[in-house]
Structure formats: C-alpha cells, structure tokens
Amino acid sequence: MRRKLSRNYRYFVYFLELLIALSALLLFYNFFIPIGKEGKSIYFPDCNRTAVLDTLRRYGYNITDFDTLLLSENNLPKKGWYTITHTQSGRYAFFHHLADQRAKTMWVKVFAGETTEEMLSRLAHDTKRDLPKLKQYYSQEQHLLEGDIFAGKYLIARDADAQAVIDYLFLHSQRKLESFKRQFYCYGLDDGMLKSLVTIASIIQKETNDVKEMPMIASVIYNRLHKKMKLQMDSTLNYGSYSHCIVTPERIKCDTSLYNTYKYKGLPPAPLGTVSMEALRAAMFPAKNDYLFFMLTPTGKHSFSKTYKEHLAALKSFREYQKEKVKE
C-alpha cells in the first residue's frame, strides 16, 4: 500500500512539474516573444483565420503556426481596416482585441485619364504620405506602365503607411477586374489581351467622358485596326508628361515615339493612363457599325462618319464654329 502511494505521489509530482514547465513555456511564449510594432494600420481582405494571419505576416508581424489556436473564430476581424495595438500586452491580448481596433478611414479618388505619376503625386498630397515610398511600393506591384489602378473611390485608413495604401489600391483594382471577368465571362483574358484592352480603354478615356459615346469610339478604333489603318488619334500623343498637352501639327510631325499613331500603325506600346470600368467595358464590347472617323461637335459630343468625305465635312463645320467663337 505504501509503495502504491509512493508511486502515485511520484506521478503526481511529475505531472505537476510538467504542468509548471508547460505553463512557464506558455507564459514565455505569450509575453516574451515579440509580435511587432503597435500603431500600424493594415487592411484585412477576408475574415478567415488563414487570411488574417497571412496579412499580419505580410506586414512584418511575428506570427507562428501556434497562433492559429490563439485567434478564435469569435475574435476574427471582419474585412476592413484595423489599427494594430496590444503588441506589448502579450499574444493572447493581441489576438483577443484584434477585432476591436477599427481604424479611422477616409475616401480618396483615382481620376480617369490621369497618369501614374499624377495619381501618386495627388495621393501623396491627399494622404500626407511620402511620394518616393508610394512610388517604390507601386513599382513592386505594377504590371503595366499605366492603368494598373482603376478609376474610382477607395476607402483607406487615415494613418495607413505607403505600403498598405498601395497594397489596398492594387487589391481592389484586381477585385474590380475579377468582377468584370465574372460578369462578362472573360476568363480567357491573358496578360497580353489585358494590356491591349486597357490600352484601348485608355484611348477611349482620353477621347470622351461620355459613357454613351464610349462604345462608338471603341468601334472606330477596332474598325481602323481591322482595316490596317493608322489610328491617327491625338489622344495617343497624350502620354506621360504630355498627358494634358494640346496636340499640334508640329508635335505630330516631331514626335517619333510609337505613341504617334499618325506615323505608326497599331496600338500605342502601353496604356495612356487610368481607365474607368465603363471605358474597359466599351473596349471589350464595342458598338457594331462601319464608322472609321469621329469629330468633336459644338455640343461637346462627337459625330461619326463612315467615309473620309463625310469626316472632312464634319471637320469643316467644326472649324467654322471655332472661327465664329473667336470673333465673339
């Protein structure tokens, strides 16, 4: 009996020592293994455990596989912006309070037709972020020379850093594109086709802001390409630093770049700037007609012509209107 009690006592001591060691290990893990900096605002794109932990890792937080046990389903943050706190209070407190720390947000707008340089400069001004850092993170994400970010309004955290802002813009632009593909069954859209589509959309965007006219402009582009004609559009010369410059006859004569569609056939080598989803839709689904020309009218709209003779008549009419306006 005495031996049995002695053996049970030893087992109890072993269990107690194991429990103490395990508790000490857990306490050490909870309080002494650093997580990361406080005060950083990040965006969680999805509200599942894997997405949350992967996002934290992406932004430099020391997340281990064991943390999946600390982040319960009840404390998962919903999709959105959060300001990271409680990193000095231990891992349990960090994950327990993660969903409570909603970040203060603001709307920023990306305008259709602006270049990447213009967009990032205005974004730096509006968000008070460092322009070189915005450019650095943008260059790491971009696929096209222009047009990677779609026009529209974006909700960002007021104190998000440059990386988080750029990540968010690219994430939501990609989601807009995926939604576009699902809506119009464009799943076979590879990188080359996408570049051409965005390039055409950027030409449309430079030519008009009228959503109703966009498919008509698109049809002229496709009709001229189909007939192996030069596009001969002023808008293609509004690239880069020339984005808002008036295209003069001298400019057409002197510009030797592939953006000069008066000299070279085919599309420009890259998109001209940011496009709206309406322009992308028009580029994907142009109107069906035989128009080869379009011309601005006094109303601010465009007239469309099938023949060069009709186009010359429209051009003459508009120039006469311009002369009358100068006299006034």
C-alpha positions as CSV (number, residue, x, y, z in Angstrom):
1,M,0.0,0.0,0.0
2,R,2.8,2.3,1.0
3,R,4.6,1.6,-2.3
4,K,1.5,2.3,-4.3
5,L,1.0,5.7,-2.5
6,S,4.7,6.5,-3.1
7,R,4.4,5.6,-6.8
8,N,1.2,7.7,-7.2
9,Y,2.9,10.6,-5.4
10,R,5.8,10.5,-7.8
11,Y,3.4,10.5,-10.8
12,F,1.6,13.5,-9.2
13,V,5.0,15.3,-8.8
14,Y,5.9,14.5,-12.4
15,F,2.6,15.8,-13.6
16,L,2.8,18.9,-11.5
17,E,6.4,19.6,-12.8
18,L,5.2,19.0,-16.4
19,L,2.3,21.4,-15.8
20,I,4.5,24.0,-14.3
21,A,7.0,23.7,-17.2
22,L,4.2,23.9,-19.8
23,S,2.7,26.9,-18.0
24,A,6.1,28.6,-17.9
25,L,6.6,27.8,-21.6
26,L,3.2,29.3,-22.5
27,L,3.8,32.4,-20.3
28,F,7.2,32.8,-22.1
29,Y,5.5,32.4,-25.5
30,N,2.8,34.8,-24.6
31,F,4.8,37.7,-23.1
32,F,8.4,37.4,-24.2
33,I,8.3,36.5,-27.9
34,P,7.8,39.9,-29.7
35,I,4.9,40.3,-32.1
36,G,5.7,43.6,-33.8
37,K,5.1,47.3,-33.7
38,E,2.0,49.0,-32.4
39,G,0.1,51.7,-34.3
40,K,0.3,50.3,-37.8
41,S,-2.9,50.3,-39.8
42,I,-3.5,47.3,-42.2
43,Y,-6.3,46.0,-44.3
44,F,-7.7,42.5,-43.8
45,P,-9.1,41.4,-47.2
46,D,-11.0,38.4,-45.8
47,C,-12.4,37.4,-42.5
48,N,-11.0,33.9,-42.2
49,R,-8.2,32.8,-39.9
50,T,-5.7,32.0,-42.6
51,A,-6.2,35.3,-44.4
52,V,-5.8,37.3,-41.2
53,L,-2.6,35.6,-40.1
54,D,-1.1,35.8,-43.6
55,T,-1.9,39.5,-43.7
56,L,-0.2,40.1,-40.4
57,R,2.9,38.2,-41.6
58,R,3.0,40.2,-44.8
59,Y,3.3,43.4,-42.7
60,G,6.1,42.1,-40.6
61,Y,4.4,40.7,-37.6
62,N,6.0,37.6,-36.0
63,I,3.2,35.1,-36.4
64,T,3.7,31.4,-35.8
65,D,1.5,28.4,-36.6
66,F,0.7,28.1,-32.9
67,D,-1.1,31.5,-33.2
68,T,-4.0,29.8,-35.0
69,L,-5.0,28.4,-31.6
70,L,-5.0,31.9,-30.0
71,L,-7.1,33.5,-32.8
72,S,-10.6,32.2,-32.1
73,E,-13.5,32.4,-34.6
74,N,-15.2,34.8,-32.2
75,N,-12.4,37.3,-32.4
76,L,-11.8,37.3,-36.1
77,P,-11.7,40.8,-37.6
78,K,-14.2,41.4,-40.4
79,K,-13.0,42.6,-43.8
80,G,-11.7,46.2,-43.4
81,W,-9.0,48.5,-41.9
82,Y,-7.6,47.9,-38.4
83,T,-5.0,49.7,-36.3
84,I,-2.8,47.2,-34.6
85,T,-2.5,47.6,-30.8
86,H,-1.8,45.5,-27.7
87,T,1.5,44.1,-29.1
88,Q,3.2,44.8,-25.7
89,S,0.4,43.1,-23.7
90,G,1.1,39.6,-24.8
91,R,-0.1,37.4,-27.7
92,Y,-3.4,36.4,-26.1
93,A,-4.4,40.1,-25.5
94,F,-3.2,40.9,-29.0
95,F,-5.5,38.4,-30.7
96,H,-8.3,38.9,-28.2
97,H,-8.5,42.6,-29.1
98,L,-7.7,42.4,-32.7
99,A,-11.2,42.8,-34.0
100,D,-11.9,45.8,-31.7
101,Q,-9.4,48.1,-33.3
102,R,-11.2,49.6,-36.3
103,A,-9.1,52.2,-38.0
104,K,-10.3,55.7,-38.9
105,T,-10.8,55.9,-42.6
106,M,-11.0,58.5,-45.4
107,W,-12.1,58.4,-49.1
108,V,-9.6,59.0,-51.8
109,K,-10.4,59.3,-55.5
110,V,-8.5,58.0,-58.5
111,F,-9.5,60.0,-61.6
112,A,-10.0,58.5,-65.0
113,G,-7.3,59.6,-67.5
114,E,-4.6,60.6,-65.1
115,T,-1.1,59.1,-65.4
116,T,0.5,57.0,-62.6
117,E,2.8,60.0,-61.8
118,E,-0.2,62.3,-61.4
119,M,-2.2,59.8,-59.4
120,L,0.7,59.1,-56.9
121,S,1.5,62.8,-56.6
122,R,-2.1,63.6,-55.7
123,L,-2.3,60.6,-53.5
124,A,0.8,61.7,-51.6
125,H,-0.7,65.1,-51.1
126,D,-4.2,63.9,-50.0
127,T,-3.0,61.3,-47.6
128,K,0.2,63.1,-46.4
129,R,2.3,60.1,-47.4
130,D,5.9,60.1,-48.7
131,L,5.8,60.2,-52.6
132,P,9.1,58.2,-53.1
133,K,7.8,55.4,-50.9
134,L,4.5,55.3,-52.7
135,K,6.4,55.1,-56.0
136,Q,8.7,52.3,-54.5
137,Y,5.8,50.1,-53.5
138,Y,3.8,50.9,-56.7
139,S,6.8,49.8,-58.8
140,Q,6.9,46.4,-57.0
141,E,3.3,45.7,-57.8
142,Q,2.7,47.2,-61.3
143,H,2.2,45.0,-64.4
144,L,1.5,47.8,-66.9
145,L,3.3,51.0,-67.5
146,E,0.0,52.8,-66.9
147,G,-3.5,51.8,-66.0
148,D,-2.9,49.2,-63.2
149,I,-5.2,51.0,-60.8
150,F,-8.8,51.6,-62.0
151,A,-10.6,54.9,-61.6
152,G,-13.0,55.2,-58.7
153,K,-13.3,55.9,-55.0
154,Y,-11.2,54.0,-52.4
155,L,-11.6,53.9,-48.7
156,I,-8.2,53.9,-46.9
157,A,-7.1,54.2,-43.2
158,R,-6.1,57.7,-42.4
159,D,-2.8,56.6,-40.9
160,A,-2.0,53.7,-43.2
161,D,1.6,53.7,-44.4
162,A,2.6,53.8,-48.1
163,Q,2.8,50.0,-48.4
164,A,-0.7,49.5,-47.0
165,V,-2.1,52.2,-49.3
166,I,-0.6,50.7,-52.5
167,D,-1.5,47.2,-51.5
168,Y,-5.1,48.2,-51.0
169,L,-5.3,50.0,-54.3
170,F,-3.9,47.0,-56.2
171,L,-6.1,44.5,-54.3
172,H,-9.3,46.4,-55.0
173,S,-8.4,47.1,-58.6
174,Q,-7.7,43.4,-59.1
175,R,-11.1,42.6,-57.5
176,K,-12.8,45.0,-59.9
177,L,-11.1,43.2,-62.8
178,E,-12.1,39.8,-61.4
179,S,-15.7,41.0,-61.0
180,F,-15.6,42.3,-64.6
181,K,-14.4,38.9,-65.8
182,R,-17.2,37.0,-63.9
183,Q,-19.8,39.4,-65.1
184,F,-18.9,39.1,-68.8
185,Y,-17.4,35.6,-68.8
186,C,-13.9,36.9,-69.8
187,Y,-12.0,34.2,-68.1
188,G,-9.6,33.7,-71.1
189,L,-8.2,37.2,-70.7
190,D,-4.4,36.7,-70.5
191,D,-1.8,39.3,-69.8
192,G,-1.3,40.3,-73.4
193,M,-5.0,40.6,-74.1
194,L,-5.5,42.6,-70.9
195,K,-2.7,45.1,-71.9
196,S,-4.3,45.6,-75.3
197,L,-7.8,46.0,-73.7
198,V,-6.6,48.6,-71.1
199,T,-4.6,50.4,-73.9
200,I,-7.8,50.7,-76.0
201,A,-9.8,51.7,-72.9
202,S,-7.2,54.4,-72.2
203,I,-7.6,55.9,-75.7
204,I,-11.4,55.9,-75.3
205,Q,-11.0,57.6,-71.9
206,K,-8.8,60.3,-73.4
207,E,-11.3,60.9,-76.2
208,T,-14.5,61.1,-74.2
209,N,-16.0,61.1,-70.7
210,D,-19.5,60.4,-72.1
211,V,-20.3,56.7,-71.2
212,K,-22.8,56.5,-74.0
213,E,-20.2,57.5,-76.6
214,M,-17.5,55.1,-75.4
215,P,-18.7,52.0,-77.4
216,M,-18.9,54.2,-80.5
217,I,-15.3,55.4,-80.0
218,A,-14.3,51.8,-79.4
219,S,-15.9,50.7,-82.7
220,V,-13.8,53.3,-84.7
221,I,-10.6,52.0,-83.0
222,Y,-11.4,48.4,-83.8
223,N,-12.6,49.2,-87.4
224,R,-9.4,51.1,-88.2
225,L,-7.3,48.3,-86.7
226,H,-9.2,45.7,-88.7
227,K,-8.6,47.6,-91.9
228,K,-4.9,48.0,-91.1
229,M,-5.3,51.8,-91.0
230,K,-3.4,54.1,-88.7
231,L,-5.4,55.2,-85.8
232,Q,-4.4,58.8,-86.3
233,M,-5.8,59.9,-82.9
234,D,-4.5,62.9,-81.0
235,S,-5.2,61.2,-77.7
236,T,-2.4,58.6,-78.2
237,L,0.1,61.5,-78.0
238,N,-1.2,62.5,-74.6
239,Y,1.1,60.0,-72.9
240,G,3.4,60.5,-69.9
241,S,4.5,64.2,-69.4
242,Y,2.4,65.2,-72.4
243,S,-0.8,63.9,-70.8
244,H,-2.6,67.3,-70.9
245,C,-0.7,69.0,-73.7
246,I,-2.6,70.2,-76.8
247,V,-1.5,68.1,-79.8
248,T,-0.3,70.5,-82.6
249,P,0.7,69.7,-86.2
250,E,4.3,70.4,-85.1
251,R,4.0,67.9,-82.3
252,I,2.6,65.3,-84.7
253,K,5.5,65.9,-87.1
254,C,8.3,65.8,-84.5
255,D,7.2,63.0,-82.1
256,T,9.0,59.9,-83.2
257,S,7.7,57.6,-80.4
258,L,5.4,54.6,-81.1
259,Y,2.6,56.6,-79.3
260,N,2.4,58.7,-82.5
261,T,-0.4,56.8,-84.3
262,Y,-0.2,59.3,-87.2
263,K,3.1,57.7,-88.1
264,Y,2.8,54.1,-86.9
265,K,0.1,51.5,-87.3
266,G,-1.4,49.6,-84.4
267,L,-1.9,50.4,-80.8
268,P,0.5,52.5,-78.6
269,P,3.0,50.4,-76.7
270,A,1.3,50.9,-73.4
271,P,-1.9,52.4,-71.8
272,L,-2.0,56.2,-71.7
273,G,-3.4,56.4,-68.1
274,T,-6.0,55.3,-65.6
275,V,-9.3,54.0,-67.0
276,S,-12.8,53.6,-65.7
277,M,-14.7,50.3,-65.7
278,E,-17.1,51.9,-68.3
279,A,-14.2,52.5,-70.7
280,L,-12.9,49.0,-70.1
281,R,-16.4,47.6,-70.8
282,A,-16.6,49.7,-74.0
283,A,-13.2,48.3,-75.1
284,M,-14.4,44.8,-74.5
285,F,-17.8,45.3,-76.2
286,P,-17.6,48.0,-78.9
287,A,-20.6,49.1,-80.8
288,K,-21.3,47.3,-84.1
289,N,-21.0,49.7,-87.0
290,D,-18.8,50.8,-90.0
291,Y,-17.6,54.1,-88.7
292,L,-14.0,55.0,-89.3
293,F,-13.9,58.6,-88.2
294,F,-15.2,60.8,-85.4
295,M,-15.1,64.5,-84.8
296,L,-16.0,66.8,-81.9
297,T,-19.1,69.0,-82.4
298,P,-20.1,72.3,-80.9
299,T,-22.3,70.4,-78.4
300,G,-19.3,68.7,-76.9
301,K,-20.4,65.4,-78.3
302,H,-18.9,63.6,-81.3
303,S,-20.2,63.0,-84.8
304,F,-19.3,59.7,-86.5
305,S,-18.5,59.2,-90.2
306,K,-18.0,56.2,-92.5
307,T,-16.1,57.9,-95.2
308,Y,-13.3,60.5,-95.3
309,K,-15.5,62.8,-97.3
310,E,-18.1,62.8,-94.5
311,H,-15.3,63.4,-92.0
312,L,-14.0,66.4,-93.9
313,A,-17.4,67.9,-93.9
314,A,-17.7,67.5,-90.1
315,L,-14.2,68.9,-89.7
316,K,-15.0,71.9,-91.8
317,S,-18.2,72.5,-89.8
318,F,-16.4,72.4,-86.5
319,R,-13.6,74.8,-87.7
320,E,-16.2,77.3,-88.9
321,Y,-17.8,77.1,-85.4
322,Q,-14.4,77.7,-83.8
323,K,-13.8,80.8,-86.1
324,E,-17.2,82.2,-85.0
325,K,-16.4,81.7,-81.4
326,V,-13.1,83.6,-81.8
327,K,-15.0,86.5,-83.3
328,E,-17.3,86.6,-80.3
